[in-house]
């Protein structure tokens, strides 16, 4: 078993790599004509990379959900293993996209009112 400090430094290294991947994603999509498509891709990539779940069922330490899902789905419990990591990812993707849509509508309404005045 790993100590809490090992998990902390693991998350620091992992977050650094995730930020590099997100920057690369932004760089590749920066010339996309529609900014909302670029935003959706970045939101989905961020949620996919940064969603945490408990590393083990009986342990309180967190690990990236898609790694936990892959490990449990391929090695530990192939019958139902993918669900433990995939369920939070899908839920957070849905919530974040709904929040993004609401935010875009609010900004659009604000800009619309501002141009009328």
mmCIF file of the C-alpha atoms, coordinates in Angstrom:
data_MODEL
# 
_entry.id   MODEL 
# 
loop_
_atom_site.group_PDB 
_atom_site.id 
_atom_site.type_symbol 
_atom_site.label_atom_id 
_atom_site.label_alt_id 
_atom_site.label_comp_id 
_atom_site.label_asym_id 
_atom_site.label_entity_id 
_atom_site.label_seq_id 
_atom_site.pdbx_PDB_ins_code 
_atom_site.Cartn_x 
_atom_site.Cartn_y 
_atom_site.Cartn_z 
_atom_site.occupancy 
_atom_site.B_iso_or_equiv 
_atom_site.pdbx_formal_charge 
_atom_site.auth_seq_id 
_atom_site.auth_comp_id 
_atom_site.auth_asym_id 
_atom_site.auth_atom_id 
_atom_site.pdbx_PDB_model_num 
ATOM 1   C CA . UNK A 1 1   ? 0.000   0.000  0.000   1.00 0.00 ? 1   UNK A CA 1 
ATOM 2   C CA . UNK A 1 2   ? 1.140   3.507  -0.727  1.00 0.00 ? 2   UNK A CA 1 
ATOM 3   C CA . UNK A 1 3   ? 1.262   6.388  1.745   1.00 0.00 ? 3   UNK A CA 1 
ATOM 4   C CA . UNK A 1 4   ? -0.749  9.589  1.349   1.00 0.00 ? 4   UNK A CA 1 
ATOM 5   C CA . UNK A 1 5   ? 2.395   11.459 0.262   1.00 0.00 ? 5   UNK A CA 1 
ATOM 6   C CA . UNK A 1 6   ? 2.954   8.973  -2.574  1.00 0.00 ? 6   UNK A CA 1 
ATOM 7   C CA . UNK A 1 7   ? -0.573  9.601  -3.843  1.00 0.00 ? 7   UNK A CA 1 
ATOM 8   C CA . UNK A 1 8   ? -0.036  13.360 -3.550  1.00 0.00 ? 8   UNK A CA 1 
ATOM 9   C CA . UNK A 1 9   ? 3.131   13.324 -5.653  1.00 0.00 ? 9   UNK A CA 1 
ATOM 10  C CA . UNK A 1 10  ? 1.518   10.944 -8.087  1.00 0.00 ? 10  UNK A CA 1 
ATOM 11  C CA . UNK A 1 11  ? -1.324  13.436 -8.549  1.00 0.00 ? 11  UNK A CA 1 
ATOM 12  C CA . UNK A 1 12  ? 1.147   16.302 -8.985  1.00 0.00 ? 12  UNK A CA 1 
ATOM 13  C CA . UNK A 1 13  ? 2.941   14.474 -11.789 1.00 0.00 ? 13  UNK A CA 1 
ATOM 14  C CA . UNK A 1 14  ? -0.327  13.275 -13.313 1.00 0.00 ? 14  UNK A CA 1 
ATOM 15  C CA . UNK A 1 15  ? -1.879  16.762 -13.212 1.00 0.00 ? 15  UNK A CA 1 
ATOM 16  C CA . UNK A 1 16  ? 1.219   18.201 -14.888 1.00 0.00 ? 16  UNK A CA 1 
ATOM 17  C CA . UNK A 1 17  ? 0.875   15.668 -17.687 1.00 0.00 ? 17  UNK A CA 1 
ATOM 18  C CA . UNK A 1 18  ? -2.857  16.324 -17.987 1.00 0.00 ? 18  UNK A CA 1 
ATOM 19  C CA . UNK A 1 19  ? -2.255  20.072 -18.268 1.00 0.00 ? 19  UNK A CA 1 
ATOM 20  C CA . UNK A 1 20  ? 0.278   19.408 -21.048 1.00 0.00 ? 20  UNK A CA 1 
ATOM 21  C CA . UNK A 1 21  ? -2.255  17.218 -22.880 1.00 0.00 ? 21  UNK A CA 1 
ATOM 22  C CA . UNK A 1 22  ? -4.989  19.839 -22.474 1.00 0.00 ? 22  UNK A CA 1 
ATOM 23  C CA . UNK A 1 23  ? -2.653  22.547 -23.765 1.00 0.00 ? 23  UNK A CA 1 
ATOM 24  C CA . UNK A 1 24  ? -1.839  20.377 -26.779 1.00 0.00 ? 24  UNK A CA 1 
ATOM 25  C CA . UNK A 1 25  ? -5.555  19.804 -27.372 1.00 0.00 ? 25  UNK A CA 1 
ATOM 26  C CA . UNK A 1 26  ? -6.192  23.547 -27.208 1.00 0.00 ? 26  UNK A CA 1 
ATOM 27  C CA . UNK A 1 27  ? -3.258  24.213 -29.549 1.00 0.00 ? 27  UNK A CA 1 
ATOM 28  C CA . UNK A 1 28  ? -4.544  21.740 -32.130 1.00 0.00 ? 28  UNK A CA 1 
ATOM 29  C CA . UNK A 1 29  ? -8.084  23.156 -31.948 1.00 0.00 ? 29  UNK A CA 1 
ATOM 30  C CA . UNK A 1 30  ? -7.228  26.861 -31.659 1.00 0.00 ? 30  UNK A CA 1 
ATOM 31  C CA . UNK A 1 31  ? -8.017  27.637 -35.325 1.00 0.00 ? 31  UNK A CA 1 
ATOM 32  C CA . UNK A 1 32  ? -11.389 25.924 -35.228 1.00 0.00 ? 32  UNK A CA 1 
ATOM 33  C CA . UNK A 1 33  ? -14.031 28.274 -36.575 1.00 0.00 ? 33  UNK A CA 1 
ATOM 34  C CA . UNK A 1 34  ? -16.664 27.577 -33.907 1.00 0.00 ? 34  UNK A CA 1 
ATOM 35  C CA . UNK A 1 35  ? -15.434 28.279 -30.392 1.00 0.00 ? 35  UNK A CA 1 
ATOM 36  C CA . UNK A 1 36  ? -18.229 26.277 -28.784 1.00 0.00 ? 36  UNK A CA 1 
ATOM 37  C CA . UNK A 1 37  ? -16.983 23.065 -30.422 1.00 0.00 ? 37  UNK A CA 1 
ATOM 38  C CA . UNK A 1 38  ? -13.477 23.803 -29.140 1.00 0.00 ? 38  UNK A CA 1 
ATOM 39  C CA . UNK A 1 39  ? -14.870 24.446 -25.650 1.00 0.00 ? 39  UNK A CA 1 
ATOM 40  C CA . UNK A 1 40  ? -16.842 21.194 -25.661 1.00 0.00 ? 40  UNK A CA 1 
ATOM 41  C CA . UNK A 1 41  ? -13.761 19.180 -26.681 1.00 0.00 ? 41  UNK A CA 1 
ATOM 42  C CA . UNK A 1 42  ? -11.692 20.816 -23.948 1.00 0.00 ? 42  UNK A CA 1 
ATOM 43  C CA . UNK A 1 43  ? -14.389 20.269 -21.318 1.00 0.00 ? 43  UNK A CA 1 
ATOM 44  C CA . UNK A 1 44  ? -14.768 16.599 -22.239 1.00 0.00 ? 44  UNK A CA 1 
ATOM 45  C CA . UNK A 1 45  ? -11.002 16.051 -22.276 1.00 0.00 ? 45  UNK A CA 1 
ATOM 46  C CA . UNK A 1 46  ? -10.637 17.784 -18.905 1.00 0.00 ? 46  UNK A CA 1 
ATOM 47  C CA . UNK A 1 47  ? -13.375 15.718 -17.312 1.00 0.00 ? 47  UNK A CA 1 
ATOM 48  C CA . UNK A 1 48  ? -12.001 12.501 -18.795 1.00 0.00 ? 48  UNK A CA 1 
ATOM 49  C CA . UNK A 1 49  ? -8.486  13.167 -17.534 1.00 0.00 ? 49  UNK A CA 1 
ATOM 50  C CA . UNK A 1 50  ? -9.205  14.738 -14.153 1.00 0.00 ? 50  UNK A CA 1 
ATOM 51  C CA . UNK A 1 51  ? -12.154 12.811 -12.695 1.00 0.00 ? 51  UNK A CA 1 
ATOM 52  C CA . UNK A 1 52  ? -11.050 11.038 -9.503  1.00 0.00 ? 52  UNK A CA 1 
ATOM 53  C CA . UNK A 1 53  ? -12.435 7.926  -7.825  1.00 0.00 ? 53  UNK A CA 1 
ATOM 54  C CA . UNK A 1 54  ? -11.166 5.904  -4.895  1.00 0.00 ? 54  UNK A CA 1 
ATOM 55  C CA . UNK A 1 55  ? -8.182  3.809  -5.905  1.00 0.00 ? 55  UNK A CA 1 
ATOM 56  C CA . UNK A 1 56  ? -9.482  0.726  -4.148  1.00 0.00 ? 56  UNK A CA 1 
ATOM 57  C CA . UNK A 1 57  ? -12.965 0.046  -2.821  1.00 0.00 ? 57  UNK A CA 1 
ATOM 58  C CA . UNK A 1 58  ? -11.787 -0.091 0.802   1.00 0.00 ? 58  UNK A CA 1 
ATOM 59  C CA . UNK A 1 59  ? -9.255  2.780  0.511   1.00 0.00 ? 59  UNK A CA 1 
ATOM 60  C CA . UNK A 1 60  ? -9.899  6.524  0.704   1.00 0.00 ? 60  UNK A CA 1 
ATOM 61  C CA . UNK A 1 61  ? -7.063  7.592  -1.627  1.00 0.00 ? 61  UNK A CA 1 
ATOM 62  C CA . UNK A 1 62  ? -8.048  8.923  -5.051  1.00 0.00 ? 62  UNK A CA 1 
ATOM 63  C CA . UNK A 1 63  ? -6.846  7.900  -8.500  1.00 0.00 ? 63  UNK A CA 1 
ATOM 64  C CA . UNK A 1 64  ? -7.823  8.936  -12.044 1.00 0.00 ? 64  UNK A CA 1 
ATOM 65  C CA . UNK A 1 65  ? -11.143 7.321  -12.903 1.00 0.00 ? 65  UNK A CA 1 
ATOM 66  C CA . UNK A 1 66  ? -10.208 6.096  -16.354 1.00 0.00 ? 66  UNK A CA 1 
ATOM 67  C CA . UNK A 1 67  ? -7.092  4.313  -15.019 1.00 0.00 ? 67  UNK A CA 1 
ATOM 68  C CA . UNK A 1 68  ? -9.174  2.650  -12.307 1.00 0.00 ? 68  UNK A CA 1 
ATOM 69  C CA . UNK A 1 69  ? -11.761 1.697  -14.913 1.00 0.00 ? 69  UNK A CA 1 
ATOM 70  C CA . UNK A 1 70  ? -9.144  0.201  -17.214 1.00 0.00 ? 70  UNK A CA 1 
ATOM 71  C CA . UNK A 1 71  ? -7.439  -1.702 -14.421 1.00 0.00 ? 71  UNK A CA 1 
ATOM 72  C CA . UNK A 1 72  ? -10.623 -3.146 -12.984 1.00 0.00 ? 72  UNK A CA 1 
ATOM 73  C CA . UNK A 1 73  ? -12.141 -3.845 -16.381 1.00 0.00 ? 73  UNK A CA 1 
ATOM 74  C CA . UNK A 1 74  ? -9.125  -5.621 -17.806 1.00 0.00 ? 74  UNK A CA 1 
ATOM 75  C CA . UNK A 1 75  ? -7.490  -7.219 -14.774 1.00 0.00 ? 75  UNK A CA 1 
ATOM 76  C CA . UNK A 1 76  ? -9.406  -7.165 -11.503 1.00 0.00 ? 76  UNK A CA 1 
ATOM 77  C CA . UNK A 1 77  ? -13.054 -7.713 -12.420 1.00 0.00 ? 77  UNK A CA 1 
ATOM 78  C CA . UNK A 1 78  ? -13.705 -7.973 -16.178 1.00 0.00 ? 78  UNK A CA 1 
ATOM 79  C CA . UNK A 1 79  ? -17.466 -8.522 -15.777 1.00 0.00 ? 79  UNK A CA 1 
ATOM 80  C CA . UNK A 1 80  ? -18.341 -5.212 -14.121 1.00 0.00 ? 80  UNK A CA 1 
ATOM 81  C CA . UNK A 1 81  ? -15.006 -3.443 -13.674 1.00 0.00 ? 81  UNK A CA 1 
ATOM 82  C CA . UNK A 1 82  ? -15.409 -0.654 -16.202 1.00 0.00 ? 82  UNK A CA 1 
ATOM 83  C CA . UNK A 1 83  ? -18.479 0.702  -14.430 1.00 0.00 ? 83  UNK A CA 1 
ATOM 84  C CA . UNK A 1 84  ? -16.736 1.978  -11.297 1.00 0.00 ? 84  UNK A CA 1 
ATOM 85  C CA . UNK A 1 85  ? -14.595 4.454  -13.206 1.00 0.00 ? 85  UNK A CA 1 
ATOM 86  C CA . UNK A 1 86  ? -16.825 5.093  -16.212 1.00 0.00 ? 86  UNK A CA 1 
ATOM 87  C CA . UNK A 1 87  ? -19.970 6.034  -14.280 1.00 0.00 ? 87  UNK A CA 1 
ATOM 88  C CA . UNK A 1 88  ? -18.444 9.127  -12.606 1.00 0.00 ? 88  UNK A CA 1 
ATOM 89  C CA . UNK A 1 89  ? -16.845 10.197 -15.886 1.00 0.00 ? 89  UNK A CA 1 
ATOM 90  C CA . UNK A 1 90  ? -20.134 9.999  -17.795 1.00 0.00 ? 90  UNK A CA 1 
ATOM 91  C CA . UNK A 1 91  ? -22.024 11.745 -14.983 1.00 0.00 ? 91  UNK A CA 1 
ATOM 92  C CA . UNK A 1 92  ? -19.514 14.587 -14.757 1.00 0.00 ? 92  UNK A CA 1 
ATOM 93  C CA . UNK A 1 93  ? -19.410 14.961 -18.547 1.00 0.00 ? 93  UNK A CA 1 
ATOM 94  C CA . UNK A 1 94  ? -23.180 15.307 -18.621 1.00 0.00 ? 94  UNK A CA 1 
ATOM 95  C CA . UNK A 1 95  ? -23.266 17.827 -15.771 1.00 0.00 ? 95  UNK A CA 1 
ATOM 96  C CA . UNK A 1 96  ? -20.389 19.871 -17.165 1.00 0.00 ? 96  UNK A CA 1 
ATOM 97  C CA . UNK A 1 97  ? -21.926 20.037 -20.634 1.00 0.00 ? 97  UNK A CA 1 
ATOM 98  C CA . UNK A 1 98  ? -25.278 21.103 -19.194 1.00 0.00 ? 98  UNK A CA 1 
ATOM 99  C CA . UNK A 1 99  ? -23.564 23.802 -17.135 1.00 0.00 ? 99  UNK A CA 1 
ATOM 100 C CA . UNK A 1 100 ? -21.640 24.931 -20.209 1.00 0.00 ? 100 UNK A CA 1 
ATOM 101 C CA . UNK A 1 101 ? -24.865 25.240 -22.213 1.00 0.00 ? 101 UNK A CA 1 
ATOM 102 C CA . UNK A 1 102 ? -26.502 27.272 -19.436 1.00 0.00 ? 102 UNK A CA 1 
ATOM 103 C CA . UNK A 1 103 ? -23.438 29.514 -19.179 1.00 0.00 ? 103 UNK A CA 1 
ATOM 104 C CA . UNK A 1 104 ? -23.380 30.074 -22.953 1.00 0.00 ? 104 UNK A CA 1 
ATOM 105 C CA . UNK A 1 105 ? -27.075 31.023 -22.898 1.00 0.00 ? 105 UNK A CA 1 
ATOM 106 C CA . UNK A 1 106 ? -26.534 33.469 -20.030 1.00 0.00 ? 106 UNK A CA 1 
ATOM 107 C CA . UNK A 1 107 ? -23.570 35.094 -21.797 1.00 0.00 ? 107 UNK A CA 1 
ATOM 108 C CA . UNK A 1 108 ? -25.539 35.253 -25.048 1.00 0.00 ? 108 UNK A CA 1 
ATOM 109 C CA . UNK A 1 109 ? -28.480 36.945 -23.303 1.00 0.00 ? 109 UNK A CA 1 
ATOM 110 C CA . UNK A 1 110 ? -26.148 39.391 -21.571 1.00 0.00 ? 110 UNK A CA 1 
ATOM 111 C CA . UNK A 1 111 ? -24.470 40.326 -24.864 1.00 0.00 ? 111 UNK A CA 1 
ATOM 112 C CA . UNK A 1 112 ? -27.837 40.615 -26.579 1.00 0.00 ? 112 UNK A CA 1 
ATOM 113 C CA . UNK A 1 113 ? -29.132 43.054 -23.944 1.00 0.00 ? 113 UNK A CA 1 
ATOM 114 C CA . UNK A 1 114 ? -25.924 45.036 -24.030 1.00 0.00 ? 114 UNK A CA 1 
ATOM 115 C CA . UNK A 1 115 ? -26.056 45.581 -27.802 1.00 0.00 ? 115 UNK A CA 1 
ATOM 116 C CA . UNK A 1 116 ? -29.699 46.732 -27.611 1.00 0.00 ? 116 UNK A CA 1 
ATOM 117 C CA . UNK A 1 117 ? -28.910 49.561 -25.174 1.00 0.00 ? 117 UNK A CA 1 
# 
